């Protein structure tokens, strides 16, 4: 984040610990995406999105009430 070391020095110790956990959790999500094999998953997602973009949009007809 944009927290500098000076800002952390002024924080309450509990708030500092909370900020460190938040940063660690954010880094964990980033590292999780970099695991071996995730490139294949990413490619599959991109292929599915490209396929969906190429298909025409199906429009539903409104049924007329009698």
mmCIF file of the N, C-alpha and C atoms, coordinates in Angstrom:
data_MODEL
# 
_entry.id   MODEL 
# 
loop_
_atom_site.group_PDB 
_atom_site.id 
_atom_site.type_symbol 
_atom_site.label_atom_id 
_atom_site.label_alt_id 
_atom_site.label_comp_id 
_atom_site.label_asym_id 
_atom_site.label_entity_id 
_atom_site.label_seq_id 
_atom_site.pdbx_PDB_ins_code 
_atom_site.Cartn_x 
_atom_site.Cartn_y 
_atom_site.Cartn_z 
_atom_site.occupancy 
_atom_site.B_iso_or_equiv 
_atom_site.pdbx_formal_charge 
_atom_site.auth_seq_id 
_atom_site.auth_comp_id 
_atom_site.auth_asym_id 
_atom_site.auth_atom_id 
_atom_site.pdbx_PDB_model_num 
ATOM 1   N N  . UNK A 1 1  ? 0.838   -1.175  0.000   1.00 0.00 ? 1  UNK A N  1 
ATOM 2   C CA . UNK A 1 1  ? 0.000   0.000   0.000   1.00 0.00 ? 1  UNK A CA 1 
ATOM 3   C C  . UNK A 1 1  ? 0.885   1.242   0.000   1.00 0.00 ? 1  UNK A C  1 
ATOM 4   N N  . UNK A 1 2  ? 0.305   2.344   0.356   1.00 0.00 ? 2  UNK A N  1 
ATOM 5   C CA . UNK A 1 2  ? 1.051   3.599   0.341   1.00 0.00 ? 2  UNK A CA 1 
ATOM 6   C C  . UNK A 1 2  ? 1.582   3.963   1.718   1.00 0.00 ? 2  UNK A C  1 
ATOM 7   N N  . UNK A 1 3  ? 1.413   3.044   2.693   1.00 0.00 ? 3  UNK A N  1 
ATOM 8   C CA . UNK A 1 3  ? 1.918   3.331   4.035   1.00 0.00 ? 3  UNK A CA 1 
ATOM 9   C C  . UNK A 1 3  ? 3.433   3.366   4.003   1.00 0.00 ? 3  UNK A C  1 
ATOM 10  N N  . UNK A 1 4  ? 3.991   4.426   4.530   1.00 0.00 ? 4  UNK A N  1 
ATOM 11  C CA . UNK A 1 4  ? 5.445   4.498   4.628   1.00 0.00 ? 4  UNK A CA 1 
ATOM 12  C C  . UNK A 1 4  ? 5.853   4.053   6.032   1.00 0.00 ? 4  UNK A C  1 
ATOM 13  N N  . UNK A 1 5  ? 7.138   3.843   6.224   1.00 0.00 ? 5  UNK A N  1 
ATOM 14  C CA . UNK A 1 5  ? 7.618   3.443   7.543   1.00 0.00 ? 5  UNK A CA 1 
ATOM 15  C C  . UNK A 1 5  ? 7.329   4.519   8.577   1.00 0.00 ? 5  UNK A C  1 
ATOM 16  N N  . UNK A 1 6  ? 7.380   5.788   8.179   1.00 0.00 ? 6  UNK A N  1 
ATOM 17  C CA . UNK A 1 6  ? 7.095   6.878   9.105   1.00 0.00 ? 6  UNK A CA 1 
ATOM 18  C C  . UNK A 1 6  ? 5.655   6.817   9.597   1.00 0.00 ? 6  UNK A C  1 
ATOM 19  N N  . UNK A 1 7  ? 4.727   6.500   8.690   1.00 0.00 ? 7  UNK A N  1 
ATOM 20  C CA . UNK A 1 7  ? 3.323   6.398   9.074   1.00 0.00 ? 7  UNK A CA 1 
ATOM 21  C C  . UNK A 1 7  ? 3.112   5.238   10.041  1.00 0.00 ? 7  UNK A C  1 
ATOM 22  N N  . UNK A 1 8  ? 3.818   4.158   9.820   1.00 0.00 ? 8  UNK A N  1 
ATOM 23  C CA . UNK A 1 8  ? 3.665   3.009   10.706  1.00 0.00 ? 8  UNK A CA 1 
ATOM 24  C C  . UNK A 1 8  ? 4.229   3.290   12.083  1.00 0.00 ? 8  UNK A C  1 
ATOM 25  N N  . UNK A 1 9  ? 5.246   4.124   12.179  1.00 0.00 ? 9  UNK A N  1 
ATOM 26  C CA . UNK A 1 9  ? 5.809   4.465   13.479  1.00 0.00 ? 9  UNK A CA 1 
ATOM 27  C C  . UNK A 1 9  ? 4.799   5.227   14.322  1.00 0.00 ? 9  UNK A C  1 
ATOM 28  N N  . UNK A 1 10 ? 3.914   5.956   13.695  1.00 0.00 ? 10 UNK A N  1 
ATOM 29  C CA . UNK A 1 10 ? 2.928   6.756   14.417  1.00 0.00 ? 10 UNK A CA 1 
ATOM 30  C C  . UNK A 1 10 ? 1.665   5.968   14.750  1.00 0.00 ? 10 UNK A C  1 
ATOM 31  N N  . UNK A 1 11 ? 1.512   4.767   14.218  1.00 0.00 ? 11 UNK A N  1 
ATOM 32  C CA . UNK A 1 11 ? 0.302   3.985   14.454  1.00 0.00 ? 11 UNK A CA 1 
ATOM 33  C C  . UNK A 1 11 ? 0.336   3.296   15.809  1.00 0.00 ? 11 UNK A C  1 
ATOM 34  N N  . UNK A 1 12 ? -0.845  3.067   16.323  1.00 0.00 ? 12 UNK A N  1 
ATOM 35  C CA . UNK A 1 12 ? -1.011  2.256   17.521  1.00 0.00 ? 12 UNK A CA 1 
ATOM 36  C C  . UNK A 1 12 ? -0.497  0.848   17.204  1.00 0.00 ? 12 UNK A C  1 
ATOM 37  N N  . UNK A 1 13 ? 0.129   0.153   18.131  1.00 0.00 ? 13 UNK A N  1 
ATOM 38  C CA . UNK A 1 13 ? 0.660   -1.178  17.837  1.00 0.00 ? 13 UNK A CA 1 
ATOM 39  C C  . UNK A 1 13 ? -0.391  -2.153  17.291  1.00 0.00 ? 13 UNK A C  1 
ATOM 40  N N  . UNK A 1 14 ? -1.622  -2.048  17.790  1.00 0.00 ? 14 UNK A N  1 
ATOM 41  C CA . UNK A 1 14 ? -2.681  -2.930  17.265  1.00 0.00 ? 14 UNK A CA 1 
ATOM 42  C C  . UNK A 1 14 ? -3.005  -2.595  15.813  1.00 0.00 ? 14 UNK A C  1 
ATOM 43  N N  . UNK A 1 15 ? -3.055  -1.309  15.501  1.00 0.00 ? 15 UNK A N  1 
ATOM 44  C CA . UNK A 1 15 ? -3.322  -0.891  14.123  1.00 0.00 ? 15 UNK A CA 1 
ATOM 45  C C  . UNK A 1 15 ? -2.170  -1.291  13.204  1.00 0.00 ? 15 UNK A C  1 
ATOM 46  N N  . UNK A 1 16 ? -0.955  -1.192  13.710  1.00 0.00 ? 16 UNK A N  1 
ATOM 47  C CA . UNK A 1 16 ? 0.218   -1.588  12.936  1.00 0.00 ? 16 UNK A CA 1 
ATOM 48  C C  . UNK A 1 16 ? 0.150   -3.080  12.610  1.00 0.00 ? 16 UNK A C  1 
ATOM 49  N N  . UNK A 1 17 ? -0.213  -3.901  13.603  1.00 0.00 ? 17 UNK A N  1 
ATOM 50  C CA . UNK A 1 17 ? -0.331  -5.342  13.381  1.00 0.00 ? 17 UNK A CA 1 
ATOM 51  C C  . UNK A 1 17 ? -1.430  -5.637  12.366  1.00 0.00 ? 17 UNK A C  1 
ATOM 52  N N  . UNK A 1 18 ? -2.535  -4.899  12.453  1.00 0.00 ? 18 UNK A N  1 
ATOM 53  C CA . UNK A 1 18 ? -3.640  -5.096  11.508  1.00 0.00 ? 18 UNK A CA 1 
ATOM 54  C C  . UNK A 1 18 ? -3.204  -4.739  10.090  1.00 0.00 ? 18 UNK A C  1 
ATOM 55  N N  . UNK A 1 19 ? -2.452  -3.666  9.947   1.00 0.00 ? 19 UNK A N  1 
ATOM 56  C CA . UNK A 1 19 ? -1.969  -3.254  8.627   1.00 0.00 ? 19 UNK A CA 1 
ATOM 57  C C  . UNK A 1 19 ? -0.990  -4.290  8.064   1.00 0.00 ? 19 UNK A C  1 
ATOM 58  N N  . UNK A 1 20 ? -0.139  -4.832  8.915   1.00 0.00 ? 20 UNK A N  1 
ATOM 59  C CA . UNK A 1 20 ? 0.801   -5.857  8.456   1.00 0.00 ? 20 UNK A CA 1 
ATOM 60  C C  . UNK A 1 20 ? 0.067   -7.114  8.004   1.00 0.00 ? 20 UNK A C  1 
ATOM 61  N N  . UNK A 1 21 ? -0.971  -7.524  8.758   1.00 0.00 ? 21 UNK A N  1 
ATOM 62  C CA . UNK A 1 21 ? -1.761  -8.700  8.347   1.00 0.00 ? 21 UNK A CA 1 
ATOM 63  C C  . UNK A 1 21 ? -2.456  -8.452  7.020   1.00 0.00 ? 21 UNK A C  1 
ATOM 64  N N  . UNK A 1 22 ? -3.008  -7.241  6.860   1.00 0.00 ? 22 UNK A N  1 
ATOM 65  C CA . UNK A 1 22 ? -3.683  -6.894  5.607   1.00 0.00 ? 22 UNK A CA 1 
ATOM 66  C C  . UNK A 1 22 ? -2.709  -6.977  4.440   1.00 0.00 ? 22 UNK A C  1 
ATOM 67  N N  . UNK A 1 23 ? -1.516  -6.426  4.626   1.00 0.00 ? 23 UNK A N  1 
ATOM 68  C CA . UNK A 1 23 ? -0.519  -6.468  3.564   1.00 0.00 ? 23 UNK A CA 1 
ATOM 69  C C  . UNK A 1 23 ? -0.077  -7.901  3.273   1.00 0.00 ? 23 UNK A C  1 
ATOM 70  N N  . UNK A 1 24 ? 0.106   -8.693  4.322   1.00 0.00 ? 24 UNK A N  1 
ATOM 71  C CA . UNK A 1 24 ? 0.517   -10.085 4.135   1.00 0.00 ? 24 UNK A CA 1 
ATOM 72  C C  . UNK A 1 24 ? -0.566  -10.875 3.400   1.00 0.00 ? 24 UNK A C  1 
ATOM 73  N N  . UNK A 1 25 ? -1.838  -10.639 3.753   1.00 0.00 ? 25 UNK A N  1 
ATOM 74  C CA . UNK A 1 25 ? -2.941  -11.324 3.078   1.00 0.00 ? 25 UNK A CA 1 
ATOM 75  C C  . UNK A 1 25 ? -3.021  -10.927 1.608   1.00 0.00 ? 25 UNK A C  1 
ATOM 76  N N  . UNK A 1 26 ? -2.799  -9.662  1.318   1.00 0.00 ? 26 UNK A N  1 
ATOM 77  C CA . UNK A 1 26 ? -2.819  -9.205  -0.076  1.00 0.00 ? 26 UNK A CA 1 
ATOM 78  C C  . UNK A 1 26 ? -1.675  -9.838  -0.857  1.00 0.00 ? 26 UNK A C  1 
ATOM 79  N N  . UNK A 1 27 ? -0.513  -9.939  -0.235  1.00 0.00 ? 27 UNK A N  1 
ATOM 80  C CA . UNK A 1 27 ? 0.622   -10.584 -0.900  1.00 0.00 ? 27 UNK A CA 1 
ATOM 81  C C  . UNK A 1 27 ? 0.360   -12.073 -1.110  1.00 0.00 ? 27 UNK A C  1 
ATOM 82  N N  . UNK A 1 28 ? -0.334  -12.713 -0.169  1.00 0.00 ? 28 UNK A N  1 
ATOM 83  C CA . UNK A 1 28 ? -0.633  -14.136 -0.292  1.00 0.00 ? 28 UNK A CA 1 
ATOM 84  C C  . UNK A 1 28 ? -1.532  -14.389 -1.499  1.00 0.00 ? 28 UNK A C  1 
ATOM 85  N N  . UNK A 1 29 ? -2.501  -13.528 -1.723  1.00 0.00 ? 29 UNK A N  1 
ATOM 86  C CA . UNK A 1 29 ? -3.369  -13.694 -2.888  1.00 0.00 ? 29 UNK A CA 1 
ATOM 87  C C  . UNK A 1 29 ? -2.567  -13.564 -4.170  1.00 0.00 ? 29 UNK A C  1 
ATOM 88  N N  . UNK A 1 30 ? -1.638  -12.634 -4.200  1.00 0.00 ? 30 UNK A N  1 
ATOM 89  C CA . UNK A 1 30 ? -0.799  -12.449 -5.380  1.00 0.00 ? 30 UNK A CA 1 
ATOM 90  C C  . UNK A 1 30 ? 0.090   -13.675 -5.597  1.00 0.00 ? 30 UNK A C  1 
ATOM 91  N N  . UNK A 1 31 ? 0.699   -14.181 -4.536  1.00 0.00 ? 31 UNK A N  1 
ATOM 92  C CA . UNK A 1 31 ? 1.569   -15.358 -4.645  1.00 0.00 ? 31 UNK A CA 1 
ATOM 93  C C  . UNK A 1 31 ? 0.773   -16.580 -5.065  1.00 0.00 ? 31 UNK A C  1 
ATOM 94  N N  . UNK A 1 32 ? -0.475  -16.679 -4.636  1.00 0.00 ? 32 UNK A N  1 
ATOM 95  C CA . UNK A 1 32 ? -1.310  -17.820 -4.981  1.00 0.00 ? 32 UNK A CA 1 
ATOM 96  C C  . UNK A 1 32 ? -1.518  -17.901 -6.488  1.00 0.00 ? 32 UNK A C  1 
ATOM 97  N N  . UNK A 1 33 ? -1.640  -16.748 -7.135  1.00 0.00 ? 33 UNK A N  1 
ATOM 98  C CA . UNK A 1 33 ? -1.824  -16.735 -8.587  1.00 0.00 ? 33 UNK A CA 1 
ATOM 99  C C  . UNK A 1 33 ? -0.549  -17.107 -9.334  1.00 0.00 ? 33 UNK A C  1 
ATOM 100 N N  . UNK A 1 34 ? 0.590   -17.052 -8.664  1.00 0.00 ? 34 UNK A N  1 
ATOM 101 C CA . UNK A 1 34 ? 1.861   -17.345 -9.314  1.00 0.00 ? 34 UNK A CA 1 
ATOM 102 C C  . UNK A 1 34 ? 2.303   -18.801 -9.115  1.00 0.00 ? 34 UNK A C  1 
ATOM 103 N N  . UNK A 1 35 ? 1.463   -19.624 -8.522  1.00 0.00 ? 35 UNK A N  1 
ATOM 104 C CA . UNK A 1 35 ? 1.796   -21.036 -8.312  1.00 0.00 ? 35 UNK A CA 1 
ATOM 105 C C  . UNK A 1 35 ? 1.981   -21.730 -9.649  1.00 0.00 ? 35 UNK A C  1 
ATOM 106 N N  . UNK A 1 36 ? 2.781   -22.800 -9.685  1.00 0.00 ? 36 UNK A N  1 
ATOM 107 C CA . UNK A 1 36 ? 2.896   -23.581 -10.913 1.00 0.00 ? 36 UNK A CA 1 
ATOM 108 C C  . UNK A 1 36 ? 1.529   -24.130 -11.317 1.00 0.00 ? 36 UNK A C  1 
ATOM 109 N N  . UNK A 1 37 ? 1.229   -24.073 -12.585 1.00 0.00 ? 37 UNK A N  1 
ATOM 110 C CA . UNK A 1 37 ? -0.040  -24.574 -13.088 1.00 0.00 ? 37 UNK A CA 1 
ATOM 111 C C  . UNK A 1 37 ? -1.111  -23.505 -13.215 1.00 0.00 ? 37 UNK A C  1 
ATOM 112 N N  . UNK A 1 38 ? -0.931  -22.373 -12.590 1.00 0.00 ? 38 UNK A N  1 
ATOM 113 C CA . UNK A 1 38 ? -1.954  -21.330 -12.669 1.00 0.00 ? 38 UNK A CA 1 
ATOM 114 C C  . UNK A 1 38 ? -1.948  -20.655 -14.037 1.00 0.00 ? 38 UNK A C  1 
ATOM 115 N N  . UNK A 1 39 ? -0.837  -20.741 -14.758 1.00 0.00 ? 39 UNK A N  1 
ATOM 116 C CA . UNK A 1 39 ? -0.797  -20.204 -16.115 1.00 0.00 ? 39 UNK A CA 1 
ATOM 117 C C  . UNK A 1 39 ? -1.797  -20.912 -17.009 1.00 0.00 ? 39 UNK A C  1 
ATOM 118 N N  . UNK A 1 40 ? -1.923  -22.230 -16.806 1.00 0.00 ? 40 UNK A N  1 
ATOM 119 C CA . UNK A 1 40 ? -2.884  -23.013 -17.583 1.00 0.00 ? 40 UNK A CA 1 
ATOM 120 C C  . UNK A 1 40 ? -4.310  -22.567 -17.266 1.00 0.00 ? 40 UNK A C  1 
ATOM 121 N N  . UNK A 1 41 ? -4.594  -22.345 -16.005 1.00 0.00 ? 41 UNK A N  1 
ATOM 122 C CA . UNK A 1 41 ? -5.928  -21.894 -15.603 1.00 0.00 ? 41 UNK A CA 1 
ATOM 123 C C  . UNK A 1 41 ? -6.214  -20.524 -16.210 1.00 0.00 ? 41 UNK A C  1 
ATOM 124 N N  . UNK A 1 42 ? -5.234  -19.640 -16.150 1.00 0.00 ? 42 UNK A N  1 
ATOM 125 C CA . UNK A 1 42 ? -5.387  -18.304 -16.725 1.00 0.00 ? 42 UNK A CA 1 
ATOM 126 C C  . UNK A 1 42 ? -5.683  -18.402 -18.225 1.00 0.00 ? 42 UNK A C  1 
ATOM 127 N N  . UNK A 1 43 ? -4.961  -19.271 -18.929 1.00 0.00 ? 43 UNK A N  1 
ATOM 128 C CA . UNK A 1 43 ? -5.155  -19.460 -20.370 1.00 0.00 ? 43 UNK A CA 1 
ATOM 129 C C  . UNK A 1 43 ? -6.560  -19.990 -20.646 1.00 0.00 ? 43 UNK A C  1 
ATOM 130 N N  . UNK A 1 44 ? -7.031  -20.924 -19.829 1.00 0.00 ? 44 UNK A N  1 
ATOM 131 C CA . UNK A 1 44 ? -8.377  -21.460 -20.014 1.00 0.00 ? 44 UNK A CA 1 
ATOM 132 C C  . UNK A 1 44 ? -9.434  -20.367 -19.830 1.00 0.00 ? 44 UNK A C  1 
ATOM 133 N N  . UNK A 1 45 ? -9.226  -19.509 -18.866 1.00 0.00 ? 45 UNK A N  1 
ATOM 134 C CA . UNK A 1 45 ? -10.169 -18.413 -18.634 1.00 0.00 ? 45 UNK A CA 1 
ATOM 135 C C  . UNK A 1 45 ? -10.171 -17.461 -19.819 1.00 0.00 ? 45 UNK A C  1 
ATOM 136 N N  . UNK A 1 46 ? -8.985  -17.124 -20.318 1.00 0.00 ? 46 UNK A N  1 
ATOM 137 C CA . UNK A 1 46 ? -8.902  -16.226 -21.472 1.00 0.00 ? 46 UNK A CA 1 
ATOM 138 C C  . UNK A 1 46 ? -9.561  -16.848 -22.698 1.00 0.00 ? 46 UNK A C  1 
ATOM 139 N N  . UNK A 1 47 ? -9.343  -18.135 -22.925 1.00 0.00 ? 47 UNK A N  1 
ATOM 140 C CA . UNK A 1 47 ? -9.950  -18.808 -24.070 1.00 0.00 ? 47 UNK A CA 1 
ATOM 141 C C  . UNK A 1 47 ? -11.466 -18.813 -23.968 1.00 0.00 ? 47 UNK A C  1 
ATOM 142 N N  . UNK A 1 48 ? -11.989 -19.065 -22.768 1.00 0.00 ? 48 UNK A N  1 
ATOM 143 C CA . UNK A 1 48 ? -13.443 -19.070 -22.574 1.00 0.00 ? 48 UNK A CA 1 
ATOM 144 C C  . UNK A 1 48 ? -14.028 -17.682 -22.803 1.00 0.00 ? 48 UNK A C  1 
ATOM 145 N N  . UNK A 1 49 ? -13.339 -16.651 -22.351 1.00 0.00 ? 49 UNK A N  1 
ATOM 146 C CA . UNK A 1 49 ? -13.829 -15.287 -22.551 1.00 0.00 ? 49 UNK A CA 1 
ATOM 147 C C  . UNK A 1 49 ? -13.787 -14.907 -24.026 1.00 0.00 ? 49 UNK A C  1 
ATOM 148 N N  . UNK A 1 50 ? -12.738 -15.319 -24.737 1.00 0.00 ? 50 UNK A N  1 
ATOM 149 C CA . UNK A 1 50 ? -12.635 -15.017 -26.166 1.00 0.00 ? 50 UNK A CA 1 
ATOM 150 C C  . UNK A 1 50 ? -13.737 -15.736 -26.939 1.00 0.00 ? 50 UNK A C  1 
ATOM 151 N N  . UNK A 1 51 ? -14.014 -16.983 -26.575 1.00 0.00 ? 51 UNK A N  1 
ATOM 152 C CA . UNK A 1 51 ? -15.071 -17.744 -27.235 1.00 0.00 ? 51 UNK A CA 1 
ATOM 153 C C  . UNK A 1 51 ? -16.434 -17.087 -26.998 1.00 0.00 ? 51 UNK A C  1 
ATOM 154 N N  . UNK A 1 52 ? -16.670 -16.657 -25.763 1.00 0.00 ? 52 UNK A N  1 
ATOM 155 C CA . UNK A 1 52 ? -17.942 -16.010 -25.441 1.00 0.00 ? 52 UNK A CA 1 
ATOM 156 C C  . UNK A 1 52 ? -18.081 -14.686 -26.178 1.00 0.00 ? 52 UNK A C  1 
ATOM 157 N N  . UNK A 1 53 ? -16.981 -13.987 -26.394 1.00 0.00 ? 53 UNK A N  1 
ATOM 158 C CA . UNK A 1 53 ? -17.037 -12.704 -27.086 1.00 0.00 ? 53 UNK A CA 1 
ATOM 159 C C  . UNK A 1 53 ? -17.331 -12.890 -28.572 1.00 0.00 ? 53 UNK A C  1 
ATOM 160 N N  . UNK A 1 54 ? -16.911 -14.019 -29.143 1.00 0.00 ? 54 UNK A N  1 
ATOM 161 C CA . UNK A 1 54 ? -17.131 -14.267 -30.562 1.00 0.00 ? 54 UNK A CA 1 
ATOM 162 C C  . UNK A 1 54 ? -18.555 -14.716 -30.867 1.00 0.00 ? 54 UNK A C  1 
ATOM 163 N N  . UNK A 1 55 ? -19.229 -15.309 -29.899 1.00 0.00 ? 55 UNK A N  1 
ATOM 164 C CA . UNK A 1 55 ? -20.581 -15.802 -30.127 1.00 0.00 ? 55 UNK A CA 1 
ATOM 165 C C  . UNK A 1 55 ? -21.570 -14.634 -30.089 1.00 0.00 ? 55 UNK A C  1 
ATOM 166 N N  . UNK A 1 56 ? -22.551 -14.657 -30.984 1.00 0.00 ? 56 UNK A N  1 
ATOM 167 C CA . UNK A 1 56 ? -23.556 -13.580 -30.954 1.00 0.00 ? 56 UNK A CA 1 
ATOM 168 C C  . UNK A 1 56 ? -24.412 -13.678 -29.690 1.00 0.00 ? 56 UNK A C  1 
ATOM 169 N N  . UNK A 1 57 ? -24.908 -12.562 -29.256 1.00 0.00 ? 57 UNK A N  1 
ATOM 170 C CA . UNK A 1 57 ? -25.733 -12.513 -28.059 1.00 0.00 ? 57 UNK A CA 1 
ATOM 171 C C  . UNK A 1 57 ? -27.106 -13.062 -28.400 1.00 0.00 ? 57 UNK A C  1 
ATOM 172 N N  . UNK A 1 58 ? -27.567 -13.992 -27.584 1.00 0.00 ? 58 UNK A N  1 
ATOM 173 C CA . UNK A 1 58 ? -28.893 -14.565 -27.799 1.00 0.00 ? 58 UNK A CA 1 
ATOM 174 C C  . UNK A 1 58 ? -29.909 -13.685 -27.097 1.00 0.00 ? 58 UNK A C  1 
ATOM 175 N N  . UNK A 1 59 ? -30.896 -13.253 -27.844 1.00 0.00 ? 59 UNK A N  1 
ATOM 176 C CA . UNK A 1 59 ? -31.932 -12.407 -27.269 1.00 0.00 ? 59 UNK A CA 1 
ATOM 177 C C  . UNK A 1 59 ? -33.158 -13.254 -26.981 1.00 0.00 ? 59 UNK A C  1 
ATOM 178 N N  . UNK A 1 60 ? -33.697 -13.020 -25.823 1.00 0.00 ? 60 UNK A N  1 
ATOM 179 C CA . UNK A 1 60 ? -34.908 -13.742 -25.449 1.00 0.00 ? 60 UNK A CA 1 
ATOM 180 C C  . UNK A 1 60 ? -36.117 -12.983 -25.959 1.00 0.00 ? 60 UNK A C  1 
ATOM 181 N N  . UNK A 1 61 ? -37.068 -13.719 -26.443 1.00 0.00 ? 61 UNK A N  1 
ATOM 182 C CA . UNK A 1 61 ? -38.300 -13.097 -26.887 1.00 0.00 ? 61 UNK A CA 1 
ATOM 183 C C  . UNK A 1 61 ? -39.224 -12.906 -25.702 1.00 0.00 ? 61 UNK A C  1 
ATOM 184 N N  . UNK A 1 62 ? -39.893 -11.807 -25.723 1.00 0.00 ? 62 UNK A N  1 
ATOM 185 C CA . UNK A 1 62 ? -40.887 -11.588 -24.669 1.00 0.00 ? 62 UNK A CA 1 
ATOM 186 C C  . UNK A 1 62 ? -42.160 -12.323 -25.048 1.00 0.00 ? 62 UNK A C  1 
ATOM 187 N N  . UNK A 1 63 ? -42.702 -13.017 -24.098 1.00 0.00 ? 63 UNK A N  1 
ATOM 188 C CA . UNK A 1 63 ? -43.962 -13.696 -24.365 1.00 0.00 ? 63 UNK A CA 1 
ATOM 189 C C  . UNK A 1 63 ? -45.098 -12.707 -24.140 1.00 0.00 ? 63 UNK A C  1 
ATOM 190 N N  . UNK A 1 64 ? -46.041 -12.784 -25.013 1.00 0.00 ? 64 UNK A N  1 
ATOM 191 C CA . UNK A 1 64 ? -47.184 -11.869 -24.910 1.00 0.00 ? 64 UNK A CA 1 
ATOM 192 C C  . UNK A 1 64 ? -48.242 -12.513 -24.033 1.00 0.00 ? 64 UNK A C  1 
ATOM 193 N N  . UNK A 1 65 ? -48.737 -11.788 -23.092 1.00 0.00 ? 65 UNK A N  1 
ATOM 194 C CA . UNK A 1 65 ? -49.779 -12.298 -22.207 1.00 0.00 ? 65 UNK A CA 1 
ATOM 195 C C  . UNK A 1 65 ? -51.113 -12.257 -22.940 1.00 0.00 ? 65 UNK A C  1 
ATOM 196 N N  . UNK A 1 66 ? -51.884 -13.343 -22.863 1.00 0.00 ? 66 UNK A N  1 
ATOM 197 C CA . UNK A 1 66 ? -53.187 -13.364 -23.556 1.00 0.00 ? 66 UNK A CA 1 
ATOM 198 C C  . UNK A 1 66 ? -54.220 -12.488 -22.930 1.00 0.00 ? 66 UNK A C  1 
# 
